[in-house]
Amino acid sequence: MIRAIGVHAAAALALCAATAAPSTAGSEEIIVFAAASLTNALSEIEDRFEAATGHDLIVSLAGSSVLARQIQQGAPADIFISANPDWMDTLERDGLIEDGTRFDLVENSIVLIASGTDASPLDINSGLDLKALLGEGRLAMALVDSVPAGIYGKASLESLGLWDDVQAHVAQADNVRAALAFVATGEAPYGVVYATDAVAEDNVSVVGTFPADTHPPIVYPAADVANRYFPAETEFLDYLRGPEARAAFERQGFVFTARQD
């Protein structure tokens, strides 16, 4: 079961899932907190993993910062997949990640998108007049100080010398999928999202990719949260490293980096 959740719903959803009885004898429920940008890939992985193992996945999707804070507050997540290593680092420092379970799962890139399907491509460099392109409109981004997609996007715009001109015109969303929706519905003419989000939406055009050297590497670490332990957690982490999960991630545009142990 995949749910997109907000700040106050995360802990409640996880608690309900944790107390629900398994539907099949011998099966386990695994509560996965995952970055919203993984929505499509995890939907496919959920179906295949459940069919292969008989376990039930409860997948809660939101911005990595929201999920990490919920884990800090005691939400009973079993697995955390973050869109930013910094949030995983924070939980490790707090003693909330099981030693030896963390690994880098996939990588991503960030792109500039435009509303509609026929926007002209742009060369994203320091000479881009993004403010002029926006006109009276807004640049949709995930929260630039807490959500990874927004952090990476802001870093790129700062590196290119474009941030000061456009920051007053940024429409910040709770997560990257919400920023994508602003552009897809025409509420914002342009937005900064992950390349994989753009793949998932038909009503936007990718007009350019931000140079990789303008932002930190976009790496998604996965790990077992340090609370309860049961073998199904390890089964799922192993499955994430395997060929079926790899194919699902790559179909959504991710670069698969995990190694099968």
Secondary structure as the mmCIF struct_conf table of DSSP 4:
data_model
#
loop_
_struct_conf.conf_type_id
_struct_conf.id
_struct_conf.beg_label_comp_id
_struct_conf.beg_label_asym_id
_struct_conf.beg_label_seq_id
_struct_conf.end_label_comp_id
_struct_conf.end_label_asym_id
_struct_conf.end_label_seq_id
STRN STRN1 ILE A 2 ALA A 4
TURN_TY1_P TURN_TY1_P1 VAL A 7 HIS A 8
HELX_RH_AL_P HELX_RH_AL_P1 ALA A 9 THR A 19
BEND BEND1 ALA A 20 ALA A 20
HELX_LH_PP_P HELX_LH_PP_P1 ALA A 21 PRO A 22
BEND BEND2 SER A 23 THR A 24
TURN_TY1_P TURN_TY1_P2 ALA A 25 GLY A 26
STRN STRN2 GLU A 29 ALA A 35
HELX_RH_3T_P HELX_RH_3T_P1 ALA A 36 LEU A 38
HELX_RH_AL_P HELX_RH_AL_P2 THR A 39 THR A 53
STRN STRN3 ASP A 56 ALA A 62
HELX_RH_AL_P HELX_RH_AL_P3 SER A 64 GLN A 72
TURN_TY1_P TURN_TY1_P3 GLN A 73 GLY A 74
BEND BEND3 ASP A 78 ASP A 78
STRN STRN4 ILE A 79 ILE A 81
BEND BEND4 ALA A 83 ASN A 84
HELX_RH_AL_P HELX_RH_AL_P4 PRO A 85 ARG A 93
TURN_TY1_P TURN_TY1_P4 ASP A 94 GLY A 95
STRN STRN5 ILE A 97 ILE A 97
TURN_TY1_P TURN_TY1_P5 ASP A 99 GLY A 100
STRN STRN6 PHE A 103 ASN A 108
STRN STRN7 ILE A 110 SER A 115
BEND BEND5 GLY A 116 THR A 117
HELX_LH_PP_P HELX_LH_PP_P2 ALA A 119 PRO A 121
BEND BEND6 ASN A 125 ASN A 125
TURN_TY1_P TURN_TY1_P6 SER A 126 GLY A 127
HELX_RH_AL_P HELX_RH_AL_P5 LEU A 130 LEU A 134
TURN_TY1_P TURN_TY1_P7 GLY A 135 GLU A 136
BEND BEND7 GLY A 137 GLY A 137
STRN STRN8 LEU A 139 ALA A 142
TURN_TY1_P TURN_TY1_P8 VAL A 144 SER A 146
BEND BEND8 VAL A 147 VAL A 147
HELX_RH_AL_P HELX_RH_AL_P6 PRO A 148 SER A 159
TURN_TY1_P TURN_TY1_P9 LEU A 160 GLY A 161
HELX_RH_AL_P HELX_RH_AL_P7 TRP A 163 VAL A 166
HELX_RH_3T_P HELX_RH_3T_P2 GLN A 167 HIS A 169
STRN STRN9 VAL A 170 ALA A 173
BEND BEND9 ASP A 174 ASN A 175
HELX_RH_AL_P HELX_RH_AL_P8 VAL A 176 ALA A 184
TURN_TY1_P TURN_TY1_P10 THR A 185 GLY A 186
BEND BEND10 GLU A 187 PRO A 189
STRN STRN10 TYR A 190 TYR A 194
HELX_RH_AL_P HELX_RH_AL_P9 ALA A 195 VAL A 199
TURN_TY1_P TURN_TY1_P11 ALA A 200 ALA A 200
TURN_TY1_P TURN_TY1_P12 ASP A 202 ASN A 203
STRN STRN11 VAL A 204 THR A 209
HELX_RH_3T_P HELX_RH_3T_P3 ALA A 212 THR A 214
BEND BEND11 HIS A 215 HIS A 215
STRN STRN12 ILE A 218 ASP A 224
STRN STRN13 VAL A 225 VAL A 225
BEND BEND12 ALA A 226 ASN A 227
HELX_RH_AL_P HELX_RH_AL_P10 PRO A 231 ARG A 241
BEND BEND13 GLY A 242 GLY A 242
HELX_RH_AL_P HELX_RH_AL_P11 PRO A 243 ARG A 251
TURN_TY1_P TURN_TY1_P13 GLN A 252 GLY A 253
HELX_LH_PP_P HELX_LH_PP_P3 PHE A 254 PHE A 254
STRN STRN14 VAL A 255 PHE A 256
#
